[in-house]
Amino acid sequence: MTARGGDTTLPPRRTGTAASALEAEAVDWHGLKTIAGPWKALAGRALEPNVYADPDFMIPALEGLGLADRVRGVCIWRTGGSDNGTGDGGRRLEGLMVFTRSYRWGLPLSVGDGLMHAYSTSSAPLISADDAEDVLRCLLAWLGAAGAPFAMMFPQLPGDGPLFELIGALADETGLAVSLTGRHERAVLDVSAAGPDYLTQAVKSKTRSKYRRLRKRLGETGVLVDACVDDPGGLAAAVQAFLKLEAAGWKGRQGTAMAAEPATAAMIERIVTGLAASGQCRIEMIELDDAPVSMMVSLGVGDRWWIWKIAYDEAHAKMSPGVLLALHLTEAALKRQPAEFIDSCAAPGHPMIERIWTQRRPFADMLLVSLRHGRAGQALAIRLEAARRKLRGLAKALRDRLRGG
């Protein structure tokens, strides 16, 4: 592969021994697809796991959303050495950042955006946990070199993990200025820190009694069954049932259900079946007389899971089937081994999940600005981005007010 799209390839960075080196290489979409195997292996050993950066998610998502031609990637390869397990001439993929590139602020300064879209909730790049400091240092050096974007934004970067801390520690060393905006918290379930009495402590006794009554009433109308589908064959059928259930609700009436667009439905099916092959997808549901009344699609990497999509049967809305499923999912997760960390992927203040999950994880939008235009250029970029975000917030508030009459 060679550098494409006007970007540059850095000389190898020597790390460890003279027999091996780290090398940054910029590639386009075609170049990314040709390394799906090493990419998949890297996703499984990333310092900050991110299922949205897994090739079995990202490839069908970007093709389904029509974004593939816009993206670029930076690969960090370890080259040299005789036994690194690559089978690719001694090269092993140690880091990968996928982004789009644009011009904003009204200046001829390009900005990269770590990949985010309507179906993802994190832009964390993949950095091998095996040698994270040197790999990240090589990536940050690429960001500071000619040909790279002047600034790079990582939206919704987990704000308490090792990757976040390491970027902060290495940014100054590589001459990058850091600005954090868009800080927020999401509800999560960290089973290792929850304890067996988590639900008793997190949910009031009166509330638990209420949902036990609702579940009993729902069960009085038919045979009620909790199910979890995680085998590839079962998931192929379950995702079809999920799309049908979502389309039967308000999204279907508004024309925004995923099944309303054949390309979107096909994308969802590709993501589920692709991740299912490596045990990275499960669909949990409550069934009434063999028909689902609520369903949750979760995606995972190791012991990290993300609740990706939720749907429920509105004919049973008075019984709160979505809440009942969230409670069942929580009870099941508290018993599973090894202990899991589950991201709700819900917006801050979500009225359902935040009543059940009391743990929070911080997130932030991180802007990194290179030193190519000096400290004054860095300060200007940070101010311009802050002004841009403020204007967008004002425009959104005005739009919401006009819609509300």
C-alpha positions in Angstrom: 0.0 0.0 0.0 1.1 3.6 -0.6 0.0 6.9 0.8 -3.0 8.3 -1.0 -5.3 11.3 -0.9 -2.6 13.9 -0.4 -1.4 12.5 2.9 2.0 11.3 3.7 3.9 8.3 5.0 6.4 8.9 7.8 9.7 7.2 8.0 9.8 4.2 10.3 10.0 5.1 14.0 12.5 2.8 15.8 11.1 1.2 19.0 12.3 -1.6 21.2 15.1 -3.1 19.2 16.9 -2.2 16.0 15.2 -5.2 14.4 11.7 -3.6 14.5 10.2 -0.3 13.8 6.8 1.5 13.7 5.7 3.1 10.5 2.7 5.3 9.8 1.0 4.9 6.5 -2.0 6.8 5.1 -4.5 4.9 3.0 -7.9 5.4 1.3 -11.0 3.2 1.6 -9.7 0.6 -0.8 -6.5 0.3 1.2 -8.5 -0.1 4.4 -10.6 -3.0 2.9 -7.5 -4.9 1.9 -6.3 -5.1 5.5 -9.5 -6.4 7.0 -7.7 -9.4 8.5 -5.0 -7.5 10.5 -7.6 -4.8 11.2 -9.9 -7.4 12.9 -7.0 -8.8 15.0 -6.1 -5.3 16.1 -9.7 -4.5 17.1 -9.6 -7.5 19.5 -6.5 -6.2 21.4 -7.2 -2.4 21.4 -6.3 -0.4 24.4 -9.7 1.3 24.3 -12.1 -1.3 22.8 -14.4 0.2 20.2 -16.9 -2.1 18.4 -17.7 0.7 15.9 -14.1 0.6 14.7 -14.2 -3.2 14.1 -14.1 -3.9 10.4 -17.2 -6.1 10.7 -19.1 -3.0 11.8 -17.3 -0.2 10.0 -17.1 -1.7 6.5 -20.9 -2.4 6.1 -21.8 0.8 8.0 -19.8 3.1 5.7 -20.8 1.3 2.6 -24.5 1.3 3.6 -24.4 5.0 4.6 -22.6 6.0 1.4 -19.6 7.4 3.3 -16.9 5.0 2.2 -15.4 7.3 -0.5 -15.0 10.1 2.0 -12.9 8.3 4.6 -9.2 8.0 5.0 -7.2 5.9 7.4 -3.8 6.0 9.1 -2.2 2.6 9.8 0.6 2.1 12.3 2.6 -0.9 11.2 5.3 -2.7 13.1 7.9 -3.8 10.5 10.9 -6.0 10.7 11.5 -8.8 13.2 11.1 -12.5 12.4 8.2 -13.5 14.6 5.4 -11.1 15.0 2.5 -13.4 13.9 1.5 -11.4 10.9 2.3 -13.8 8.0 2.6 -10.6 6.0 6.3 -10.1 5.4 6.9 -9.3 9.0 4.3 -6.5 9.3 1.8 -6.3 12.1 -1.0 -3.7 12.4 -0.6 -1.9 15.7 -2.8 1.1 15.3 -5.6 2.4 13.0 -7.4 5.8 12.9 -10.2 6.3 10.4 -11.4 9.8 9.7 -13.0 12.2 7.3 -11.4 15.4 6.2 -12.9 18.8 5.6 -12.3 22.6 5.8 -14.1 24.7 8.3 -13.7 27.9 10.2 -13.6 29.8 6.9 -9.9 29.2 6.6 -7.7 27.0 4.4 -7.0 24.7 7.3 -8.1 21.1 7.1 -9.7 19.3 10.0 -9.9 15.6 10.5 -12.9 14.1 12.3 -12.6 10.7 13.9 -15.3 8.6 12.4 -18.8 9.1 13.8 -22.2 8.7 12.3 -25.8 8.1 13.3 -25.2 4.5 14.1 -22.1 4.9 16.3 -21.4 6.4 19.7 -17.5 6.6 19.9 -14.7 7.6 17.6 -11.9 6.1 19.6 -9.0 4.9 17.3 -7.6 1.4 17.6 -4.3 1.4 19.5 -2.7 -1.9 20.3 -2.5 -2.5 24.1 0.7 -4.5 23.6 2.9 -1.4 23.0 0.4 1.5 23.3 2.7 4.3 24.2 5.0 3.9 21.2 2.1 3.2 18.8 0.2 6.3 19.9 3.4 8.4 19.8 3.8 7.4 16.2 0.2 8.3 15.4 0.5 11.7 17.1 3.7 12.3 15.2 1.9 11.7 12.0 -0.7 14.3 13.0 2.0 16.8 13.5 3.6 16.2 10.1 3.1 18.0 6.8 0.2 16.5 4.8 -1.9 15.5 7.8 -4.9 17.6 8.8 -4.0 20.7 10.8 -6.3 19.6 13.5 -8.1 16.3 14.5 -11.3 16.0 16.4 -12.3 12.8 18.2 -16.0 13.1 19.0 -17.4 11.2 22.0 -14.0 9.9 23.2 -14.3 7.9 26.5 -12.9 10.3 29.1 -11.7 8.0 31.8 -9.9 5.2 30.0 -6.2 4.5 29.3 -6.3 5.9 25.8 -7.7 9.2 26.9 -5.0 9.5 29.6 -2.2 8.5 27.2 -3.2 11.0 24.6 -3.1 13.7 27.2 0.3 12.6 28.4 1.9 12.4 24.9 0.3 15.4 23.2 2.6 18.0 24.7 5.7 15.8 23.8 4.6 15.8 20.2 3.7 19.5 20.1 -0.1 19.1 19.9 -2.5 21.4 21.7 -5.5 19.7 23.4 -9.0 21.2 23.8 -11.9 19.3 25.4 -15.5 20.2 24.7 -18.9 18.5 24.7 -18.3 16.9 28.0 -21.1 14.5 29.1 -21.8 11.3 30.9 -23.6 8.1 29.8 -25.3 5.5 31.9 -23.2 2.3 32.1 -23.2 -1.0 33.9 -19.8 -2.0 35.2 -20.5 -5.4 36.7 -17.1 -5.7 38.3 -17.9 -2.7 40.5 -21.6 -3.3 40.9 -21.9 -6.2 43.4 -24.7 -8.7 43.7 -27.1 -6.3 45.4 -26.7 -3.6 42.7 -30.4 -3.6 41.6 -31.6 -3.5 45.2 -29.5 -0.5 45.9 -29.9 1.3 42.5 -33.7 0.9 42.1 -36.2 1.9 44.9 -38.2 -0.9 46.4 -41.4 0.8 45.3 -40.2 1.0 41.7 -39.1 -2.7 41.7 -42.5 -3.7 43.0 -44.2 -1.7 40.3 -42.4 -3.4 37.5 -42.9 -6.9 39.1 -46.6 -6.1 38.9 -46.4 -5.0 35.3 -44.5 -8.1 34.3 -47.1 -10.3 36.1 -49.9 -8.5 34.3 -48.2 -9.0 30.9 -47.7 -12.7 31.7 -51.4 -13.1 32.4 -52.1 -12.4 28.7 -50.0 -15.3 27.4 -46.8 -17.3 27.8 -44.0 -14.9 28.8 -40.4 -16.0 28.0 -37.0 -14.2 28.4 -34.6 -15.1 25.6 -31.1 -14.3 24.5 -29.9 -15.2 21.0 -26.2 -15.2 20.3 -25.6 -17.9 17.7 -25.1 -16.9 14.1 -28.1 -18.8 12.8 -30.5 -17.5 15.4 -29.3 -14.0 15.0 -30.0 -14.0 11.3 -33.6 -14.6 12.1 -33.7 -12.4 15.2 -32.5 -9.3 13.4 -35.3 -9.7 10.9 -37.8 -9.9 13.8 -36.2 -6.8 15.3 -36.5 -4.8 12.0 -40.1 -5.8 11.8 -40.8 -4.9 15.4 -39.3 -1.4 15.0 -41.2 -0.8 11.7 -44.5 -1.6 13.5 -44.0 1.3 15.9 -43.8 5.1 15.6 -40.7 5.0 13.5 -42.5 3.0 10.9 -45.4 5.5 10.9 -42.9 8.4 10.5 -41.0 6.6 7.8 -37.8 6.6 9.8 -37.6 2.9 10.7 -34.5 1.1 9.4 -36.6 -1.4 7.4 -38.1 1.6 5.5 -34.8 1.9 3.5 -33.6 -1.4 1.9 -30.0 -0.2 2.0 -30.2 0.5 5.7 -31.9 -2.8 6.5 -29.2 -4.6 4.5 -26.5 -2.7 6.4 -28.0 -3.7 9.8 -28.2 -7.4 8.7 -24.6 -7.3 7.5 -23.3 -5.8 10.7 -25.2 -8.3 12.9 -24.3 -11.4 10.9 -20.7 -10.2 10.5 -20.2 -9.7 14.2 -22.2 -12.8 15.1 -19.5 -14.9 13.3 -17.0 -13.9 16.0 -19.4 -14.0 19.0 -19.7 -10.2 19.1 -23.5 -9.8 18.9 -26.5 -10.9 20.9 -30.2 -10.0 20.8 -32.1 -10.2 24.1 -35.8 -10.2 24.1 -39.0 -10.8 26.0 -41.5 -12.9 24.0 -45.2 -13.2 24.6 -46.7 -16.3 22.9 -43.5 -16.6 20.8 -43.8 -13.0 19.5 -41.3 -10.4 20.7 -42.7 -7.6 22.8 -39.3 -5.9 23.4 -35.8 -6.5 21.9 -32.3 -5.2 22.4 -29.4 -5.6 20.0 -26.0 -5.5 21.7 -22.6 -5.5 20.2 -19.4 -6.4 21.9 -15.6 -6.7 22.0 -14.4 -9.2 24.7 -16.1 -8.1 28.0 -17.1 -4.7 26.6 -20.7 -4.4 25.2 -22.8 -1.6 23.7 -26.6 -1.6 23.7 -26.9 -0.6 20.1 -30.6 -0.7 19.2 -33.9 -1.1 21.1 -37.5 -1.7 19.9 -40.8 -2.7 21.6 -44.3 -3.6 20.8 -46.4 -0.4 21.3 -49.6 -2.5 21.8 -48.1 -3.4 25.2 -46.7 0.0 26.0 -48.7 0.3 29.3 -46.7 -2.7 30.6 -43.4 -0.9 29.9 -41.8 -3.8 28.0 -38.6 -1.8 27.3 -38.0 -1.2 31.0 -38.9 -4.9 31.8 -36.2 -6.0 29.3 -33.6 -3.5 30.7 -34.2 -5.0 34.2 -33.9 -8.5 32.9 -30.7 -7.6 30.9 -29.3 -6.1 34.1 -30.1 -9.2 36.2 -28.6 -11.5 33.6 -25.4 -9.4 33.3 -24.9 -9.4 37.0 -24.7 -13.2 36.9 -22.5 -13.6 33.8 -18.8 -14.4 34.0 -16.5 -12.9 33.1 -17.8 -9.6 34.4 -18.9 -7.3 31.6 -18.9 -3.5 31.1 -22.0 -2.4 29.2 -22.5 1.0 27.7 -26.1 2.0 27.4 -25.3 4.3 24.4 -28.2 6.5 25.7 -28.2 10.3 25.7 -27.5 12.0 29.0 -30.7 12.2 31.1 -32.4 9.3 29.4 -35.6 8.8 31.5 -35.5 5.0 31.3 -32.0 3.6 31.7 -30.8 6.2 34.2 -33.5 5.1 36.6 -31.9 1.6 36.6 -28.2 2.1 36.0 -26.6 4.6 38.4 -23.0 4.3 37.2 -21.8 6.8 34.7 -18.9 7.1 32.2 -17.6 10.4 31.1 -17.1 11.3 27.4 -15.7 14.4 25.7 -14.9 15.7 22.2 -11.2 16.0 22.0 -9.5 18.4 19.6 -5.8 18.0 18.8 -4.1 20.9 17.0 -0.7 20.6 15.4 2.2 23.1 15.8 2.6 23.7 12.1 1.3 27.3 12.4 2.8 28.0 15.8 1.2 28.4 19.2 -0.8 31.3 17.9 -2.3 29.1 15.2 -3.2 26.5 17.8 -4.9 29.0 20.0 -6.8 30.4 17.0 -8.1 27.0 16.0 -9.3 26.3 19.5 -11.2 29.6 19.6 -12.7 29.1 16.2 -13.9 25.6 17.1 -15.4 26.9 20.3 -17.2 29.7 18.4 -18.4 27.2 15.8 -19.9 24.9 18.4 -21.6 27.8 20.2 -23.2 29.0 17.0 -24.4 25.5 16.2 -25.9 25.3 19.7 -27.8 28.6 19.2 -29.1 27.5 15.8 -30.3 24.2 17.3 -32.1 26.0 20.2 -33.8 28.4 17.7 -34.8 25.5 15.5 -36.3 23.6 18.4 -38.2 26.8 19.5 -39.6 27.3 16.1 -40.7 23.7 15.8 -42.4 23.9 19.2 -44.5 26.9 18.0 
